[in-house]
Amino acid sequence: MPALQSWADDVENQDFPPRTETTDKDGVTTIVEYRLNDEGKKVKVTRKIRRTLVKTTVNHVVAERMGWAKFGQEKGAAPGPHAATTTVGENVRLRIHAGGIKAHEAADNEKDEMEAMRSQLRDKKVTCRYCQGDHFTARCPYKDTLGGALGDADAPPGDGDLPPSDDPSAVRAAGGKYVPPSMRSGGARGAGETMNGPRGRDDYPTLRVTNLSEDATDQDMWDLFGRFAARGRINRIYVGRDMETGLCKGFGFVSFEDKQDAEAAMKKVHGLPYDHLILQVQWSVPKAPTA
């Protein structure tokens, strides 16, 4: 019975051809070698390698610094990084955001929420709450007439608000048309009172301010006109804004309780440079009463 041999003896007994390495005229290096695969069979492995010289343009200061004489443990070494002491990594670009990473993540989450909301509202149709038309409620041409009816319908009825049950001129739509409160119950009822009392909103001296910047706010209007309310106070301030962007549309209104305060404000603010623009102030013309 022959003696058993170790695996080292088997490897030594393997007669493999020597490893060969050749380079052709195109600069392609071909390496041929023989070895055993996982199944214990002898296989031939051929590898082709092409070495390419890549030139990069760098700052002349960087090139000069790379040619400096090395010192310390690297004294006398060849130019360039040494694998034993230097690790070359990839260039990492830093993205600096105001507020740090949390603010950037919050901004990304807000963008995702806006995109999700837009995708949900993309197929929906805009409907006015007043006349059920295909436009925004704020741009409804019947807002002045239908707005009061919508508010009355939402409010709970009080004593005397409900018309008689047998009255055909009660609050209803006659032939698809709106019946104003002054014409209900045979016209016996007078015009309704406003929240401002017996004095209507248009009775106050109102100034129309134009050429406002997109960033103008109500607080800016208070800062401009608040110091002129010496005899009374400012009743109302309104800044026209875009429904989609929320930016100022370039105009606004300021209502004073005293006309002399309004005149003084118009004289001082008209032609005043504000936020790189010249403000224009004039009297607001009240709207004509609707029939």
C-alpha positions in Angstrom: 0.0 0.0 0.0 1.6 3.3 -1.1 2.2 5.9 1.6 -0.2 8.9 1.8 1.1 12.2 0.7 0.1 15.7 2.0 -1.6 18.4 -0.1 1.7 20.3 -0.2 3.3 17.4 -2.0 0.4 17.3 -4.5 0.9 21.0 -5.2 4.6 20.5 -5.8 3.9 17.7 -8.1 1.6 19.9 -10.2 3.5 20.8 -13.4 2.2 24.3 -14.3 3.6 26.3 -17.2 5.4 29.4 -16.2 3.6 32.8 -16.0 4.0 34.8 -19.2 3.6 38.6 -19.7 3.8 40.2 -23.1 3.1 43.8 -24.4 2.0 44.6 -27.9 2.5 47.7 -30.0 -0.8 49.3 -28.8 0.5 49.2 -25.2 -1.8 46.3 -24.1 -0.2 43.9 -21.6 -1.3 40.3 -21.8 -0.7 38.1 -18.7 -1.2 34.4 -18.9 -1.0 32.1 -15.9 -2.3 28.7 -14.8 -3.9 27.7 -11.5 -6.5 25.4 -9.9 -10.1 26.5 -9.6 -12.5 25.7 -6.7 -13.2 22.3 -8.2 -9.6 21.3 -8.2 -9.2 21.6 -12.0 -6.3 23.3 -13.8 -7.5 26.4 -15.6 -5.8 29.0 -17.8 -6.3 32.6 -16.8 -5.6 35.4 -19.3 -5.7 39.1 -18.3 -5.3 42.1 -20.6 -4.3 45.4 -19.1 -4.0 48.8 -20.8 -2.2 51.5 -19.0 -3.4 55.0 -19.9 -1.6 58.3 -19.0 -4.2 60.8 -17.7 -3.1 64.4 -17.6 -4.9 66.9 -15.3 -4.6 70.6 -15.1 -3.9 71.9 -11.6 -3.0 75.3 -10.1 0.7 76.2 -10.6 1.0 76.7 -6.8 -0.2 73.1 -6.2 2.2 71.8 -8.8 5.1 73.6 -7.1 4.0 72.3 -3.7 4.1 68.8 -5.0 7.7 69.2 -6.0 8.9 70.3 -2.6 11.7 68.3 -0.9 10.2 65.8 1.6 11.4 65.8 5.2 11.1 63.6 8.3 10.4 60.0 7.7 9.7 60.8 4.0 13.1 62.5 3.5 14.7 61.4 0.2 11.5 59.7 -1.1 10.2 60.2 -4.6 7.7 62.9 -5.4 4.1 62.0 -4.9 2.1 60.3 -2.1 3.5 57.1 -0.6 1.2 54.2 0.1 2.7 53.5 3.5 2.1 57.0 4.9 -0.6 58.6 2.7 -4.1 57.6 1.9 -5.6 59.3 -1.2 -9.4 59.6 -1.1 -12.1 61.0 -3.4 -12.9 64.7 -3.4 -15.9 65.4 -1.3 -18.0 68.5 -2.0 -19.4 70.3 1.0 -23.0 71.7 0.7 -23.3 74.4 3.3 -26.9 75.5 4.1 -28.2 78.2 6.4 -29.3 76.5 9.7 -27.3 73.3 9.2 -28.5 69.8 8.1 -31.8 70.0 10.0 -32.9 73.1 8.2 -31.9 71.5 4.8 -33.9 68.3 5.7 -36.9 70.4 6.8 -36.8 72.3 3.5 -36.7 69.0 1.6 -39.6 67.7 3.6 -41.6 70.9 2.9 -40.9 70.5 -0.8 -42.1 66.9 -0.7 -45.3 68.0 1.1 -45.9 70.8 -1.5 -45.5 68.4 -4.4 -47.9 65.9 -2.8 -50.5 68.6 -2.2 -50.1 69.8 -5.8 -50.5 66.3 -7.2 -53.7 65.9 -5.1 -55.2 69.2 -6.3 -54.1 68.9 -9.9 -57.3 67.2 -11.0 -59.7 69.2 -8.8 -61.7 72.0 -10.1 -61.9 75.5 -8.4 -65.4 76.3 -7.2 -66.6 79.6 -5.8 -68.4 79.4 -2.4 -70.7 82.2 -3.4 -72.0 81.5 -6.9 -70.5 78.0 -7.5 -68.6 79.3 -10.5 -65.2 78.1 -11.8 -63.1 80.9 -10.1 -61.6 81.7 -6.7 -64.0 83.0 -4.0 -62.0 86.1 -3.5 -62.4 87.0 -7.3 -66.2 86.4 -7.4 -67.9 89.3 -9.2 -71.0 88.8 -7.0 -69.0 88.8 -3.7 -70.5 92.1 -2.5 -74.1 90.9 -3.0 -73.8 87.2 -2.2 -71.3 87.6 0.6 -73.9 88.9 3.0 -76.3 86.1 2.2 -73.7 83.5 2.8 -72.9 85.1 6.2 -76.6 85.3 7.1 -77.1 81.7 6.2 -74.2 80.5 8.4 -75.3 82.6 11.5 -77.9 81.1 13.9 -81.4 82.8 13.5 -82.5 85.1 16.3 -85.8 86.7 17.2 -87.4 88.3 14.3 -84.9 87.0 11.8 -87.1 84.3 10.4 -89.8 85.4 8.0 -93.4 84.1 8.3 -93.8 80.6 7.0 -96.6 81.6 4.6 -94.6 84.6 3.2 -93.6 83.8 -0.4 -90.9 86.5 -0.4 -88.7 84.8 2.2 -85.0 84.2 1.8 -84.9 82.0 -1.3 -83.8 81.9 -4.9 -86.6 83.2 -7.2 -86.1 81.7 -10.6 -82.4 81.2 -9.9 -81.9 84.9 -8.9 -80.8 86.2 -5.6 -83.2 88.3 -3.6 -81.4 91.0 -1.5 -82.6 91.5 2.2 -83.9 95.0 1.5 -86.4 93.6 -1.0 -87.6 90.6 1.1 -91.0 90.7 2.8 -92.4 93.1 0.2 -89.6 95.7 0.8 -90.9 96.4 4.4 -87.5 95.7 5.9 -84.8 98.3 5.5 -81.2 97.9 4.8 -79.2 95.8 7.3 -76.7 97.3 9.7 -72.9 96.7 9.3 -70.4 95.7 11.9 -69.0 99.2 11.8 -72.2 100.7 13.2 -74.2 103.4 11.5 -71.1 104.6 9.7 -70.2 102.5 6.7 -66.7 101.5 5.7 -66.7 103.8 2.7 -67.5 106.8 4.9 -64.0 106.8 6.4 -61.4 108.9 4.6 -59.4 106.3 2.8 -56.0 106.7 1.0 -55.0 104.5 -1.9 -51.2 103.7 -1.8 -49.6 102.4 -5.0 -46.1 101.4 -6.2 -45.6 99.2 -3.2 -42.9 96.5 -3.4 -43.7 92.8 -3.4 -42.4 92.4 0.2 -44.7 95.1 1.6 -46.7 93.9 4.7 -49.5 95.3 6.8 -46.9 96.2 9.5 -45.0 98.3 7.0 -48.2 100.3 6.3 -48.7 100.7 10.0 -45.2 102.0 10.4 -45.6 104.5 7.6 -49.0 105.9 8.4 -49.4 105.2 12.2 -47.5 108.4 13.3 -50.0 110.6 11.4 -53.1 109.4 13.4 -52.9 112.3 15.9 -56.5 113.2 16.2 -58.0 109.8 15.8 -56.8 106.3 14.9 -56.3 104.2 11.8 -59.6 102.3 11.2 -58.3 99.8 8.7 -55.3 98.8 6.6 -55.4 96.5 3.6 -52.6 95.3 1.4 -53.6 93.6 -1.9 -51.9 90.2 -2.2 -51.7 87.5 -4.9 -53.8 84.4 -4.1 -51.1 82.0 -5.3 -47.8 83.5 -4.3 -48.9 85.6 -1.3 -46.8 88.6 -2.5 -48.0 92.2 -2.5 -49.7 93.2 -5.8 -48.3 96.8 -5.5 -51.2 98.6 -3.9 -52.9 99.0 -0.5 -55.5 101.1 1.4 -55.4 103.0 4.7 -58.6 104.3 6.3 -58.4 107.0 9.0 -61.0 108.2 11.4 -60.1 111.8 11.0 -59.8 113.4 7.6 -57.1 115.9 8.7 -54.9 113.0 9.7 -55.4 111.4 6.3 -54.6 114.7 4.5 -51.4 115.1 6.6 -50.4 111.5 5.8 -51.0 112.0 2.1 -48.8 115.1 2.0 -45.9 113.5 3.8 -45.9 110.0 2.2 -46.8 110.9 -1.4 -43.5 110.8 -3.4 -41.6 109.2 -0.4 -38.9 106.8 -1.5 -39.5 103.4 0.2 -37.8 100.1 -0.5 -36.2 101.5 -3.7 -39.6 102.7 -5.0 -41.4 106.0 -5.0 -44.8 105.8 -3.2 -47.9 107.3 -4.8 -50.7 108.3 -2.4 -54.2 109.6 -3.4 -57.7 109.6 -2.2 -59.6 106.3 -2.7 -62.7 106.7 -4.9 -65.6 104.8 -3.3 -67.4 102.2 -5.4 -70.6 103.0 -7.0 -73.6 101.5 -5.3 -74.9 98.3 -7.0 -78.4 98.2 -8.2 
